[in-house]
Amino acid sequence: MLVARDIMTPNPVTVRPDDPLGVAVEKMRSRRCRRLPVVEGDRLVGIITDRDVRLALNSPLVLHERRSDQLLLEHVPVRACMTPDPITVSPDTPLVEVVRLMRDHKFGGVPVVEEGRLVGIITETDLMDLLIRLLEHGIDETRWVQMRRHGNRHVMAIPGQERS
């Protein structure tokens, strides 16, 4: 059975609660992601998404100029917009439970925590990557798990086409 650790992105890019929003925005842009775990040390304290930032910058109740956005990005801390204490999974959570959790709560990603420490994140992209490989190559779960546990995240051997 597939579990969270088999498809999670380990050691995700993070921000701190006191980082300005601009730091979060730049990290999301440069890494082409839509969410970042918020950590103090290695402890997860929240999650911030591109939607959280958009809501902070584009309140329908406040009219402001673009230069105001820059001030907000420089001076508003991540903690003001993040979701504190997000729902998490452990590395050993069965993948079917992770997918149900994401679907039921309409989450685009969920942090993976072990003994209180952030160890990874599972996103829609991780799930799509798995689905693509399974559909394209007919890889069975056992082979996928073996490859993931041996550190081969992005390269998948196709039966009969293994490299030496």
C-alpha positions, -999 to +999 in steps of 0.1 A: +000+000+000+013+035-009+018+059+020+026+096+022+064+092+023+062+074-010+052+105-030+058+135-007+082+162-017+108+160+011+123+191+028+100+216+011+108+253+008+095+271+038+090+306+053+091+319+089+061+336+106+080+369+108+091+369+072+074+397+052+048+386+027+072+395-001+096+368+009+067+342+006+057+356-028+092+355-041+097+319-029+064+308-045+073+325-078+109+311-079+098+276-070+066+277-091+045+266-061+013+278-046+018+271-009+046+272+016+048+256+051+055+282+078+081+269+103+098+280+135+130+260+135+118+227+121+084+229+137+054+235+115+033+265+128+012+273+097+008+273+059+005+302+035-010+299+000-010+322-030-047+327-023-039+340+012-016+365-003-041+376-030-068+381-003-044+402+017-034+424-012-067+426-030-094+432-004-126+441-022-134+464+008-103+486+004-093+507-026-056+513-029-028+520-054-003+495-065+025+511-045+004+501-014+009+465-024+046+469-022+043+484+013+022+454+023+046+429+008+075+446+027+058+451+061+030+426+067+044+394+082+035+359+070+019+352+104-008+378+096-021+358+066-011+322+072-034+294+083-021+285+118-019+248+129-028+233+096-041+198+092-012+174+086-005+138+079+024+115+090+048+098+066+030+065+072-005+078+065-020+056+037-021+076+005-058+069+000-064+087+033-043+117+022-061+120-011-095+118+007-084+144+031-073+167+003-105+161-016-128+165+013-112+198+025-104+210-010-067+213-001-041+217-028-015+203-005-009+189+030+022+191+051+038+158+063+049+159+099+069+133+119+073+138+157+064+174+154+089+181+126+080+191+090+095+164+068+077+169+035+046+181+017+022+164-006+006+185-033-017+180-062+014+180-085+028+150-065-004+131-070-006+140-107+030+128-112+021+095-096-011+092-117+008+100-150+035+074-143+010+048-133-011+054-164+018+057-189+039+029-176+016+005-158+040+005-129+026-014-100+025-001-064+053-024-053+077-011-079+068+025-072+074+020-034+107+003-040+119+032-062+107+059-038+123+043-008+156+041-026+157+078-033+147+077-070+120+104-070+117+116-106+132+088-127+110+057-131+123+025-146+099+008-170+099-030-168+121-044-196+138-010-201+159-008-169+192+010-171+224-006-159 
